[in-house]
Amino acid sequence: ILPDTPRELAGVIAHRLCTAIRDQPLCLASGEQVVLTASIGVHVCIPVQGACWQSLLDAADAAMYVAKRNGRDRVAFSAG
């Protein structure tokens, strides 16, 4: 949740998160390093007073699944 954040900046932040996660491998107890990636869904809106937070989260969640379907390790925006 990024209050007062324009769509473009939300996208930049989401891409930075993907990069930071990908660039920091997880070191297992065995010494093996595992590279993790993230798929991030972004929903940008100006919610009306009394808006249901679940509907906002659902929109971001749906966008995240679009990112996964399009190859993972990426950012996708909701349609609305």
C-alpha positions, 0 to 999 in steps of 0.5 A: 500500500503506497498512499499518494503514489502515482501509477508510474512511481508505483511501477518503479517501486515494484520493479525495484522490489523485483530486482532486489529480491532477484539480486539477493540469493537465499543461502541455505544451510547446505551452502547452496544459493537459491535465486528467488524472484517475485511477481508483483501485482499493482492496483492503482486507484483513489478509493472512495470513503468506505471502500472495501479493502478486500476488493482493492487487494483482490485487484492487485492479486489478480494482476499478480497472477497476470505477471506469473502467467506472463513469465514471472519475475515481473510487474503487472498492473490491474485493468481497473 
